[in-house]
Amino acid sequence: RRAHNPKVVGSNPTPATKSKAPIWGFFIVGNMKKISDDLWDLLEETVESLDVEMLGAEFDTTQGGLLRVYLDSPNGINISDCSRVSRQLSTVLDVEDIIQGNYTLEVSSPGIDRPLFAKKHFEAVIGGTIVVKLQFPDVLTRRKKFVGILDQVSDEMILMTVDNESFDFQLVDIKNANLQAKI
């Protein structure tokens, strides 16, 4: 049997809605790779059976692999929610044996700098400050990282204002995005 080490991280005071919406996919961050639809479905089904929303998931291929699952609920996520989901996911993943090799399971709230995985996540923060990292540098500015106000979201792109200038980015060009925490 492969060994993995379930971890529980943080809590989230900010609730999100629990509506079904399409997920564009998973952002590839550093050595993160897209997880399969089968794994996504298994994770989502298991998490939602515990009356919690799966906000997103990432799989980091470095250091033996890290499967990170983000949770949310209308009442926020606390440490006992993360622990409960981690135990259930650990059992289901062992039984289904869907991940090859060793990995570490980490279950977390999205935190104050919540990652934005799907169109509905971007829509929920319109007017807020977000950080967007592109997969490749922008042709005009040669920048990959943009911090600004999210103005608009469509099916294929976002429009944001950065330093009083408008930028639009295709969703497929975004490596990762998150809400910038107000501290």
Disulfide bonds with the S-S distance in Angstrom:
none
